[in-house]
């Protein structure tokens, strides 16, 4: 996997199941059977990923919704995306068409 940047285009992986319960997103990876529970900010990010978005667009959305400094937001969103990609829950979109 190549290194993620702020210009990377990412989206939800189509082979996962997600549902909202009590304000949190609960997920299951179909192939592995692993379950995931996303906190408030991660759930917000997940909803933003219903359509492909650049990492920088995700950072802008988080900063508009939450009180977080730019550099901290970028680091945290990049980390979140990298973990979700590693866990098979998100994809990097190579060709947006």
SVG drawing of the C-alpha trace seen along z (x, -y; Angstrom):
<svg xmlns="http://www.w3.org/2000/svg" viewBox="-29 -25 33 39">
<polyline fill="none" stroke="black" stroke-width="0.4" points="0.0,0.0 1.3,-3.4 1.6,-6.1 -1.6,-8.1 -1.4,-11.9 -3.9,-14.8 -4.6,-14.4 -5.5,-10.7 -9.0,-9.9 -10.7,-7.4 -14.1,-5.8 -15.9,-3.1 -15.1,0.4 -18.2,2.0 -17.6,5.4 -18.5,4.3 -21.7,3.9 -22.4,0.8 -25.3,-0.4 -25.8,-3.3 -26.9,-2.6 -27.0,-5.2 -25.0,-7.7 -22.2,-5.3 -21.4,-3.4 -21.1,0.4 -19.4,2.3 -18.6,5.8 -16.0,6.8 -17.7,9.5 -14.6,11.6 -13.0,11.6 -16.1,11.4 -14.4,8.7 -16.6,6.2 -15.8,2.5 -17.3,-0.3 -16.6,-3.9 -16.6,-6.8 -18.4,-10.1 -15.7,-11.6 -14.9,-8.4 -18.7,-7.9 -18.8,-11.4 -15.9,-10.6 -17.6,-7.3 -20.7,-9.2 -18.6,-11.7 -17.1,-8.7 -20.5,-7.7 -18.9,-9.3 -15.2,-9.3 -13.4,-12.2 -9.9,-13.4 -8.3,-13.2 -8.0,-17.0 -11.8,-17.3 -12.3,-15.0 -10.1,-17.3 -12.0,-20.4 -15.3,-18.6 -14.0,-17.6 -12.7,-21.1 -16.1,-22.6 -17.8,-20.2 -15.4,-20.0 -12.9,-22.4 -9.6,-20.9 -6.3,-22.5 -5.4,-21.9 -2.2,-19.9 -3.7,-17.7 -6.8,-17.1 -4.6,-16.1 -2.5,-13.7 -5.6,-12.1 -7.6,-11.8 -4.6,-10.3 -4.1,-7.8 -7.8,-6.9 -7.8,-6.4 -4.7,-4.3 -6.1,-2.0 -9.4,-1.7 -7.6,-0.8 -5.4,1.7 -8.5,3.3 -10.2,3.6 -13.0,1.1 -11.9,-1.7 -10.3,-1.9 -8.0,-4.3 -9.7,-5.3 -7.1,-5.1 -9.4,-6.4 -12.3,-8.6 -14.1,-7.9"/>
</svg>
